[in-house]
Amino acid sequence: MFHVGSARSALFNWLFARQHAGVFILRIEDTDEARNRPEWTDGILSAMRWLGLDWDEGPYFQSERAERHREMAERLFSLGLAYYCDCTVEEREARAKERGGPPGYDGFCRDRGLDPGEGRALRFRTPDEGVTIVHDVIRGDVEFPNASIEDFVILKSNGGAIFHLANAVDDLDMAVSHVIRGEEHLSNTPKALLLWAALGGPEPPVFAHLPVLVNEQRKKLSKRRDKVALESYRDEGYLMEAMRNYLCLLGWAPGGDREMLTLDEMIAEFRLEDVNNSPAFFDLKKLTAFNQRYLQAMDDRSFLEACGPFLDRGPWKPEDFELPVFARLAPLVKERIRTLGEVPDWVDFVFLPEPPVDPASWEKGVVRVAPAPAILDDAIAAYATADWTAVALHDVTLAIGERHGLALGKAQAPIRVAVTGKTVGLPLFESLEVLGRDRTLARLSAARSRLGAG
């Protein structure tokens, strides 16, 4: 899945590249076979396209550059900057236990002079002294003592490159100038810089590590605990423009206390150096409010087009759906929904042969309204001859309520549930006008019969 944090990182890279007339590279880092599936890659590409993040180069696949990675690893070995190691996990753990120190590799094979062989991994020889400084646009200079960086693996025993080596080689070959990525990668950046220098690279890329995204409990967003897949938000009916705008504000803000930004404004105003280094709260309520504002700002034609995929998944038979009928209700729907995925629930009563059955709504809107039988009887009689307009139906129902000593809201409750199956929905009289006299009267009569029987 495409994590919303990855989407935010991609967006910031894209904005920076567009702002500086640069090249935005899409690289699929698939050296870890266990975390690599074709459908996940397809999901990344699809989500990127949905967000409008068009790439200038790629997608490159690191797995297709395996030979290049091995070539550079062997070069480091030939220069004495890397060595082969045959230590097993159990051996490393046993030695750590003996010395009473923290777990980790102790450099056991540094001077054993091992050649390549089965079961042997290639480790990079880190300096014993000095510090590696990460010049970070967002966090300033961060120092890492070299003595604290163990001799890390760059080629696995099966010959596959580790993330650190593959990235350093690819960044070098692709002339990457800026690496904008999540905060969790800051700790491995010293390894990237050490490899960059060992490979003879020129000035290393500029690094910017973005703040972590947290949930309402201020815990890091987790796929095990939180809804983090961008595809799920797309499938629930969040608009691309709303999601992109919201992601842009996670760690960065424009001037003037503004939040709603066009894409051109994002490109013009985004500043990497103004990104905050504090955790950014991924507020689902705020995202939903953003989405609602974007929905309400849509013109009718765009709204109809956006609703199409969600109407196709409605609970009715395809032949029972009529777009012109939905178009009459669409302006009312647009003012009430938060996501496009909610659209079918607001209009299902029109396209289903019978209203949805909701026992709680029946109990609240009909059974608990004392004069409900009389209200339904009066409505059946009055609606049979009333002008079939929302205004006329409103006036007729108002009169029915006055006859029974009820305000309009109370009087229309049994009618709403009988016709739509729910206590909450679109404006009732506009809904009745669209539904039509015959279907409305049939549903009122069915409800009256049910009430009488019950």
Rosetta blueprint (number, residue, H / E / L):
1 M L
2 F L
3 H E
4 V H
5 G H
6 S H
7 A H
8 R H
9 S H
10 A H
11 L H
12 F H
13 N H
14 W H
15 L H
16 F H
17 A H
18 R H
19 Q H
20 H L
21 A L
22 G L
23 V L
24 F L
25 I E
26 L E
27 R E
28 I E
29 E L
30 D L
31 T L
32 D L
33 E H
34 A H
35 R H
36 N L
37 R L
38 P H
39 E H
40 W H
41 T H
42 D H
43 G H
44 I H
45 L H
46 S H
47 A H
48 M H
49 R H
50 W H
51 L H
52 G L
53 L L
54 D L
55 W L
56 D L
57 E E
58 G E
59 P E
60 Y E
61 F E
62 Q H
63 S H
64 E H
65 R H
66 A H
67 E H
68 R H
69 H H
70 R H
71 E H
72 M H
73 A H
74 E H
75 R H
76 L H
77 F H
78 S H
79 L L
80 G L
81 L L
82 A E
83 Y E
84 Y E
85 C E
86 D L
87 C L
88 T L
89 V H
90 E H
91 E H
92 R H
93 E H
94 A H
95 R H
96 A H
97 K H
98 E H
99 R H
100 G L
101 G L
102 P L
103 P L
104 G L
105 Y L
106 D L
107 G L
108 F L
109 C L
110 R L
111 D L
112 R L
113 G L
114 L L
115 D L
116 P L
117 G L
118 E L
119 G L
120 R L
121 A E
122 L E
123 R E
124 F E
125 R L
126 T L
127 P L
128 D L
129 E L
130 G L
131 V E
132 T E
133 I E
134 V E
135 H E
136 D E
137 V L
138 I L
139 R L
140 G E
141 D E
142 V E
143 E E
144 F E
145 P E
146 N H
147 A H
148 S H
149 I L
150 E L
151 D L
152 F L
153 V E
154 I E
155 L E
156 K L
157 S L
158 N L
159 G L
160 G L
161 A E
162 I L
163 F H
164 H H
165 L H
166 A H
167 N H
168 A H
169 V H
170 D H
171 D H
172 L H
173 D H
174 M L
175 A L
176 V L
177 S L
178 H E
179 V E
180 I E
181 R E
182 G E
183 E H
184 E H
185 H H
186 L H
187 S H
188 N H
189 T H
190 P H
191 K H
192 A H
193 L H
194 L H
195 L H
196 W H
197 A H
198 A H
199 L L
200 G L
201 G L
202 P L
203 E L
204 P L
205 P L
206 V E
207 F E
208 A E
209 H E
210 L E
211 P L
212 V L
213 L E
214 V E
215 N L
216 E L
217 Q L
218 R L
219 K L
220 K E
221 L L
222 S L
223 K L
224 R L
225 R L
226 D L
227 K L
228 V L
229 A E
230 L H
231 E H
232 S H
233 Y H
234 R H
235 D H
236 E H
237 G L
238 Y L
239 L L
240 M H
241 E H
242 A H
243 M H
244 R H
245 N H
246 Y H
247 L H
248 C H
249 L L
250 L L
251 G L
252 W L
253 A L
254 P L
255 G L
256 G L
257 D L
258 R L
259 E L
260 M L
261 L L
262 T L
263 L H
264 D H
265 E H
266 M H
267 I H
268 A H
269 E H
270 F L
271 R L
272 L H
273 E H
274 D H
275 V L
276 N L
277 N L
278 S L
279 P L
280 A E
281 F E
282 F L
283 D L
284 L H
285 K H
286 K H
287 L H
288 T H
289 A H
290 F H
291 N H
292 Q H
293 R H
294 Y H
295 L H
296 Q H
297 A L
298 M L
299 D L
300 D H
301 R H
302 S H
303 F H
304 L H
305 E H
306 A H
307 C H
308 G H
309 P H
310 F H
311 L H
312 D L
313 R L
314 G L
315 P L
316 W L
317 K L
318 P H
319 E H
320 D H
321 F L
322 E L
323 L H
324 P H
325 V H
326 F H
327 A H
328 R H
329 L H
330 A H
331 P H
332 L H
333 V H
334 K H
335 E L
336 R L
337 I L
338 R L
339 T L
340 L H
341 G H
342 E H
343 V H
344 P H
345 D H
346 W H
347 V H
348 D H
349 F H
350 V H
351 F H
352 L L
353 P L
354 E L
355 P L
356 P L
357 V L
358 D L
359 P H
360 A H
361 S H
362 W H
363 E H
364 K H
365 G H
366 V H
367 V H
368 R L
369 V L
370 A L
371 P L
372 A H
373 P H
374 A H
375 I H
376 L H
377 D H
378 D H
379 A H
380 I H
381 A H
382 A H
383 Y H
384 A L
385 T L
386 A L
387 D L
388 W L
389 T L
390 A H
391 V H
392 A H
393 L H
394 H H
395 D H
396 V H
397 T H
398 L H
399 A H
400 I H
401 G H
402 E H
403 R H
404 H L
405 G L
406 L L
407 A L
408 L H
409 G H
410 K H
411 A H
412 Q H
413 A H
414 P H
415 I H
416 R H
417 V H
418 A H
419 V H
420 T H
421 G L
422 K L
423 T L
424 V L
425 G L
426 L L
427 P L
428 L H
429 F H
430 E H
431 S H
432 L H
433 E H
434 V H
435 L H
436 G L
437 R H
438 D H
439 R H
440 T H
441 L H
442 A H
443 R H
444 L H
445 S H
446 A H
447 A H
448 R H
449 S H
450 R H
451 L H
452 G H
453 A H
454 G L
